[in-house]
Amino acid sequence: NFGQQIAKTAGLDYCKGENVVLMDADLQDRPEEIPKLFAKLSEGYDIVYALPRKRRDSLFRKLTSKVYLSFLARLTGQAINPEIGSFQIITRRVVDYMNQLGERSPFFGGLVAWLGFPYALVDVEHERRFAGKSKYSLWKLIELATEGVISFSHIPLRLAGYFGLIVSAVSFALGIYMLIRWFIGGIPVTGYTSIIVSLFFIGGVILVVLGVIGQYIGKIHTEVKQRPLYVIRDMIE
């Protein structure tokens, strides 16, 4: 068992149809709803998501999923709807582009949205889990969330650099304050001022440097993924 995301990758690699349905096997997504998704797809969309009228997941799962997907959408700028799950139908065009990406750690929710093809939503019924328990423990959900953020955003790296600048500015202001106190004789302990100022300043410089290095690592990360620079839906000759 290599996980849900890799299972989807394998399915897309070997499927032959012109349209492909992605859905979980726990029967919370009803196969009877597939014709509704296909009918909407026939209107000219490349992706149709199933939008559950009422999710039958636990309250904890619903809250964590909604908060995370909303946070990811804001962080990455991708059109990720926190109300939808993995149940969807996509065209061969989307499948071919997904297969070209070839990412080793795919995050399907973000990748499909990143392609930017026109999509629609269809209201569907959502059932309780037919049997067994979800293989997604809290730790696995955290891993998936981390993978999604790392795959689609360099903002955490930038935040480290910004934090370093803030610490450096604070240390500079603190240094001036400590020097003033030293001049007026308000610090009886010899060397206290220089030690405190040096620690704050060096810590800030280190964070700034790490932030700069992080920007370069982010560029390397983007290049290594080798995602296409653009996506063509149709060509008119």
C-alpha positions in Angstrom: 0.0 0.0 0.0 1.8 3.1 -1.2 -1.0 5.5 -0.2 -4.0 7.2 -1.7 -2.1 9.9 -3.7 0.2 7.3 -5.4 -2.8 5.0 -6.0 -4.4 7.8 -8.0 -1.2 8.4 -9.9 -1.2 4.7 -10.9 -4.8 4.9 -11.9 -4.2 7.9 -14.2 -1.1 6.3 -15.7 -3.0 3.2 -16.9 -6.5 4.4 -17.6 -7.6 4.5 -21.2 -11.0 6.3 -21.2 -11.8 9.7 -22.5 -13.2 10.7 -19.1 -12.0 9.4 -15.8 -13.8 9.3 -12.4 -11.8 9.7 -9.2 -13.5 8.5 -6.0 -12.7 6.8 -2.7 -13.5 3.1 -2.3 -15.3 3.4 1.0 -18.7 4.1 -0.7 -19.1 7.4 1.1 -19.2 8.7 -2.5 -22.2 7.1 -4.2 -21.5 5.6 -7.7 -25.1 6.4 -8.6 -24.0 10.1 -8.7 -21.5 9.5 -11.6 -24.1 10.1 -14.4 -24.8 13.6 -12.9 -21.1 14.5 -13.0 -20.8 13.2 -16.5 -23.8 15.2 -17.7 -22.3 18.4 -16.3 -18.9 17.5 -17.9 -20.7 17.3 -21.2 -21.5 21.0 -21.0 -17.9 21.8 -21.9 -16.1 21.5 -18.6 -12.8 19.6 -18.0 -13.3 19.0 -14.3 -16.5 18.4 -12.4 -16.3 18.2 -8.6 -18.9 16.5 -6.5 -20.1 18.9 -3.8 -21.7 16.9 -0.9 -24.9 18.5 0.4 -24.0 17.2 3.9 -20.8 15.4 4.7 -21.1 12.3 6.9 -17.6 12.6 8.4 -16.8 13.2 12.0 -17.0 16.8 13.3 -13.2 16.8 13.9 -12.5 15.6 10.3 -14.8 18.2 8.8 -13.4 21.1 10.8 -9.7 20.2 10.2 -10.3 19.6 6.5 -12.1 22.9 6.0 -9.5 24.9 8.0 -6.6 23.3 6.2 -8.0 23.6 2.7 -9.0 27.2 3.3 -5.5 28.0 4.7 -3.9 26.2 1.7 -6.0 28.1 -0.8 -5.0 31.5 0.8 -1.4 30.5 1.0 -1.0 29.2 -2.5 -3.6 31.3 -4.4 -5.1 28.1 -5.9 -8.9 27.8 -6.3 -9.3 25.0 -3.8 -12.9 24.7 -2.4 -12.8 23.4 1.2 -16.2 21.8 0.8 -15.3 19.3 -1.9 -13.5 15.9 -1.5 -11.8 13.6 -4.0 -14.9 12.6 -5.9 -14.6 14.1 -9.4 -14.7 13.4 -13.1 -12.0 14.8 -15.4 -11.4 14.7 -19.1 -8.5 13.0 -21.0 -6.9 16.4 -21.5 -6.6 16.8 -17.7 -5.3 13.2 -17.3 -2.6 13.7 -19.9 -1.3 16.9 -18.2 -1.4 15.2 -14.8 0.7 12.4 -16.2 3.2 14.8 -17.6 3.8 16.4 -14.2 5.5 13.2 -12.9 5.7 14.4 -9.3 7.1 12.0 -6.8 4.9 13.3 -4.0 1.7 14.4 -5.7 -1.0 16.4 -4.0 -4.0 15.9 -6.3 -6.3 18.5 -4.9 -3.7 21.2 -5.5 -2.4 19.9 -8.8 -5.8 19.7 -10.5 -6.6 23.2 -9.4 -3.1 24.4 -10.5 -3.8 23.3 -14.1 -6.5 25.9 -14.3 -9.0 24.1 -16.5 -12.6 25.2 -16.4 -14.5 23.3 -13.7 -18.0 23.0 -12.2 -19.6 21.8 -9.0 -22.5 19.3 -8.8 -24.5 18.7 -5.6 -24.4 15.0 -4.5 -25.4 12.9 -1.5 -22.7 11.8 0.9 -23.0 8.5 2.8 -21.5 7.2 6.0 -18.5 4.9 5.6 -19.7 1.5 4.5 -17.1 -0.6 6.4 -13.8 -0.3 8.2 -12.0 2.8 9.4 -10.1 5.5 7.6 -6.4 4.8 7.1 -5.7 8.5 7.6 -4.6 8.9 11.2 -4.0 12.4 12.6 -0.3 12.1 11.8 -0.9 11.1 8.2 -3.3 14.0 7.8 -0.6 16.3 9.1 1.9 14.8 6.7 -0.5 15.3 3.8 -1.1 18.9 4.9 2.6 19.6 5.1 3.2 18.1 1.7 0.5 20.3 0.2 2.0 23.5 1.6 5.5 22.6 0.6 4.5 21.6 -2.9 2.6 24.8 -3.7 4.1 27.6 -1.7 7.4 29.2 -0.8 5.8 31.6 1.7 7.1 29.6 4.8 10.7 30.3 3.5 9.9 34.0 3.0 8.4 34.2 6.4 11.7 33.0 7.9 13.5 35.8 6.1 10.9 38.4 7.2 11.2 37.1 10.8 15.0 37.5 10.7 14.6 41.1 9.5 12.2 41.8 12.4 14.6 40.3 14.9 17.5 42.3 13.5 15.5 45.5 13.7 14.4 44.7 17.3 18.0 43.9 18.3 19.2 47.2 16.8 16.6 49.1 18.7 17.4 47.1 21.9 21.1 47.9 21.3 20.5 51.6 21.2 18.4 51.3 24.4 21.0 49.3 26.2 23.8 51.7 25.2 21.8 54.7 26.5 21.3 52.9 29.8 25.0 52.1 29.9 25.9 55.7 29.3 23.7 56.9 32.2 25.0 54.2 34.4 21.9 52.1 34.6 23.6 48.7 34.0 25.8 47.7 36.8 26.9 44.4 35.3 30.0 44.8 33.0 29.5 43.2 29.6 25.8 42.6 29.9 25.0 45.2 27.2 27.4 43.8 24.6 26.3 40.2 25.2 22.6 40.8 24.9 22.9 43.1 21.8 25.3 40.6 20.1 23.1 37.6 20.7 20.0 39.3 19.3 21.9 40.8 16.3 23.7 37.6 15.4 20.4 35.6 15.7 18.7 38.1 13.4 21.5 38.0 10.9 21.4 34.2 10.9 17.7 34.1 10.2 18.0 36.7 7.4 20.8 34.6 5.8 18.6 31.5 6.2 15.7 33.3 4.6 17.9 34.2 1.6 19.2 30.7 1.3 15.5 29.5 1.5 14.6 31.7 -1.5 17.3 29.9 -3.6 16.2 26.5 -2.3 12.6 27.5 -3.2 13.8 28.2 -6.8 15.6 24.8 -6.9 12.4 23.2 -5.6 10.4 24.8 -8.4 12.9 23.7 -11.1 13.2 20.2 -9.9 9.5 19.6 -10.1 9.6 20.6 -13.8 6.0 21.6 -14.0 5.0 22.9 -17.4 5.4 26.7 -17.9 1.9 26.8 -19.4 -1.1 24.6 -20.1 -2.9 24.6 -23.5 -6.5 23.5 -23.5 -7.1 23.7 -27.3 -5.1 24.7 -30.4 -6.8 26.5 -33.3 -4.9 26.2 -36.6 
